[in-house]
Amino acid sequence: AFVQETHTHKCNESLLQDPFYTRIWSSSNVSEHKKTKGVAIFLHNRVPFQLDSVERDQGGWWLALTGLLEEKVTLVNVYGPIDHQAQYWKAWKQEITSFLQGHILIGGDFNLALDPHWDRHPGRPDGAQKSRQSIQKLMRQFQLVDLWRMENPGEREFTFHSVPHHSYSRIDFFLRRPLLGSGDNIC
C-alpha cells in the first residue's frame, strides 16, 4: 500500500504498524516540529520483496524502495506539494532519476492533474503546465503510463473535490510501463 499524508515523525512510526503489513518504510518531515506531509509504503507479509536500498527526502515528500520481487523493481511513493509545484517537480525528476531501476512503479498524490481536459471538472487549465511537463518528461524517459487512464481511456473519475474552486480533479495516480508480456506482472 502507498500512503500519503501520514503526518508522523520517525519516532512515531510504530503508530503505522499492522499485523499483516509488518514491513513499513516511511519518509517524514524532519525539519519541522509539527506533523505534516509524510509518505509510507506498506508491504504485505506474503509479498516476497527483498530490499536493496531505501531513498527518501528530508521533507516527507517521497520515498523510493529498490529491491527484488522476482526481478529488480523500484517502488516510489510521492506526495506532491500544493505550492511551488514547478520547482518541486523539476528538482524531484532530477533527483529520483538516479534511483529508478528495473520495473518501476510510481504512485501517490501528485496534487495536479496530468491531463486537465480529462482529469478535471470543469476541464480547464489549472496553471500547472510546467509541473505536468516535468512529470511527462519522466514518463517519456522511462516509458511510463498512467495505469488508470490506460485502462479507462474515455472515462472521467475524480479523487479530489475542491469546494472553494467548485472543481473535481484526479490527482492520485500510478505510473509504470505498460504490460509487455506474460511475465510482466511484477508490479
C-alpha positions as CSV (number, residue, x, y, z in Angstrom):
1,A,0.0,0.0,0.0
2,F,1.2,3.5,-0.8
3,V,0.0,6.0,1.8
4,Q,0.4,9.8,1.7
5,E,-0.1,12.5,4.4
6,T,0.9,10.1,7.2
7,H,1.6,13.2,9.4
8,T,4.0,11.3,11.7
9,H,7.5,11.7,12.9
10,K,10.1,8.9,12.5
11,C,9.8,8.2,16.2
12,N,6.1,7.6,15.9
13,E,6.4,5.1,13.0
14,S,5.0,2.4,15.3
15,L,1.6,4.0,15.0
16,L,1.5,2.7,11.4
17,Q,2.0,-0.9,12.4
18,D,-0.4,-3.6,11.2
19,P,-0.1,-7.4,11.8
20,F,-0.4,-8.2,8.1
21,Y,1.9,-5.4,6.9
22,T,4.9,-5.6,9.2
23,R,7.3,-4.2,6.5
24,I,6.8,-0.5,6.6
25,W,9.1,2.2,5.2
26,S,8.3,5.9,5.7
27,S,9.6,9.4,4.9
28,S,8.7,12.1,7.4
29,N,9.2,15.8,7.5
30,V,12.3,16.0,9.8
31,S,12.8,19.8,9.6
32,E,9.6,20.8,11.2
33,H,8.4,20.0,14.7
34,K,4.8,19.9,13.6
35,K,3.4,16.7,12.0
36,T,3.0,17.5,8.3
37,K,3.3,15.6,5.0
38,G,4.8,12.1,5.1
39,V,4.6,9.1,2.9
40,A,4.8,5.3,3.6
41,I,5.0,2.1,1.7
42,F,3.4,-1.0,3.4
43,L,4.2,-4.4,2.0
44,H,2.1,-7.4,3.0
45,N,3.9,-10.1,4.8
46,R,3.4,-12.6,1.9
47,V,5.0,-10.3,-0.7
48,P,8.4,-11.8,-1.4
49,F,10.2,-8.5,-1.7
50,Q,13.9,-8.4,-0.9
51,L,15.0,-4.8,-0.1
52,D,18.3,-3.5,-1.7
53,S,18.0,0.2,-0.8
54,V,15.8,2.9,0.6
55,E,16.0,6.6,-0.6
56,R,13.9,9.3,0.9
57,D,13.9,13.1,1.1
58,Q,14.0,15.0,4.3
59,G,10.7,16.8,3.8
60,G,8.4,13.8,3.8
61,W,7.5,14.2,0.1
62,W,8.7,11.0,-1.4
63,L,10.1,7.5,-0.6
64,A,11.8,5.1,-3.0
65,L,12.5,1.4,-2.4
66,T,14.7,-0.7,-4.7
67,G,14.8,-4.5,-4.4
68,L,13.9,-7.8,-5.9
69,L,10.4,-9.1,-6.5
70,E,11.3,-11.9,-8.8
71,E,13.1,-9.2,-10.8
72,K,14.6,-5.8,-10.0
73,V,11.9,-3.3,-9.0
74,T,11.7,0.3,-7.8
75,L,8.7,1.4,-5.8
76,V,8.2,5.2,-5.4
77,N,5.5,6.8,-3.3
78,V,5.2,10.6,-3.7
79,Y,3.1,13.3,-2.2
80,G,3.3,16.4,-4.4
81,P,3.1,19.9,-2.8
82,I,0.4,22.4,-3.5
83,D,2.7,25.4,-3.6
84,H,5.8,25.9,-5.7
85,Q,5.0,22.8,-7.8
86,A,7.0,23.7,-10.9
87,Q,10.3,24.0,-8.9
88,Y,9.5,20.9,-6.8
89,W,8.7,18.6,-9.8
90,K,11.7,19.7,-11.8
91,A,14.0,19.0,-8.8
92,W,12.2,15.8,-8.0
93,K,12.6,14.5,-11.5
94,Q,16.4,15.2,-11.4
95,E,16.8,13.6,-8.0
96,I,14.6,10.5,-8.5
97,T,16.0,9.6,-11.9
98,S,19.2,8.2,-10.4
99,F,17.3,5.6,-8.2
100,L,14.9,4.2,-10.9
101,Q,15.9,0.6,-11.9
102,G,14.1,-2.4,-13.3
103,H,10.4,-2.4,-13.2
104,I,9.2,1.0,-12.0
105,L,6.0,1.8,-10.1
106,I,5.5,5.4,-9.1
107,G,2.3,6.2,-7.2
108,G,0.8,8.7,-4.9
109,D,-1.0,12.0,-4.6
110,F,0.6,14.3,-7.2
111,N,-1.7,17.3,-6.3
112,L,-2.1,18.0,-10.0
113,A,-4.0,16.6,-12.9
114,L,-1.9,15.0,-15.7
115,D,-4.5,16.0,-18.3
116,P,-6.7,18.9,-17.3
117,H,-9.3,18.1,-20.0
118,W,-9.9,14.5,-18.7
119,D,-8.8,14.8,-15.1
120,R,-10.5,18.0,-14.0
121,H,-14.1,19.1,-14.0
122,P,-14.7,21.6,-15.3
123,G,-11.9,20.7,-17.7
124,R,-10.0,23.9,-17.8
125,P,-6.3,24.7,-17.5
126,D,-5.1,24.9,-13.9
127,G,-1.8,26.7,-14.1
128,A,0.3,23.6,-13.5
129,Q,1.7,23.2,-17.1
130,K,5.4,23.3,-16.1
131,S,4.8,20.8,-13.3
132,R,3.0,18.5,-15.7
133,Q,5.8,18.8,-18.2
134,S,8.4,17.6,-15.6
135,I,6.3,14.5,-14.9
136,Q,5.6,13.9,-18.5
137,K,9.3,14.1,-19.4
138,L,10.0,11.4,-16.7
139,M,7.2,9.3,-18.1
140,R,8.7,9.5,-21.6
141,Q,12.2,8.9,-20.4
142,F,11.2,5.7,-18.6
143,Q,8.3,4.8,-20.9
144,L,5.7,5.1,-18.1
145,V,2.0,5.4,-18.5
146,D,-0.8,6.4,-16.2
147,L,-2.3,3.0,-15.4
148,W,-5.9,4.1,-14.6
149,R,-6.0,6.3,-17.8
150,M,-4.7,3.4,-19.9
151,E,-7.4,1.1,-18.6
152,N,-10.1,3.8,-18.7
153,P,-9.3,6.0,-21.8
154,G,-12.6,7.8,-22.2
155,E,-13.7,7.9,-18.5
156,R,-13.7,10.8,-16.1
157,E,-13.4,9.9,-12.4
158,F,-12.0,12.2,-9.7
159,T,-10.1,11.7,-6.4
160,F,-10.4,15.2,-5.1
161,H,-13.1,17.8,-4.7
162,S,-12.3,21.5,-4.1
163,V,-15.2,23.3,-2.5
164,P,-13.8,26.8,-2.9
165,H,-12.9,26.3,-6.6
166,H,-16.1,24.3,-7.4
167,S,-14.0,21.7,-9.2
168,Y,-13.1,18.0,-9.2
169,S,-9.7,16.6,-10.1
170,R,-8.0,13.2,-10.4
171,I,-4.7,13.9,-8.7
172,D,-3.8,10.5,-7.4
173,F,-2.3,8.0,-9.9
174,F,0.1,5.2,-10.5
175,L,2.7,5.3,-13.3
176,R,4.5,2.2,-14.7
177,R,5.5,0.7,-18.0
178,P,2.6,-0.9,-19.9
179,L,2.3,-4.7,-19.7
180,L,4.5,-6.2,-22.3
181,G,4.2,-9.9,-21.9
182,S,3.0,-12.8,-19.8
183,G,6.0,-12.4,-17.3
184,D,5.5,-8.7,-16.8
185,N,3.1,-8.8,-13.8
186,I,5.7,-7.9,-11.2
187,C,4.2,-4.6,-10.2
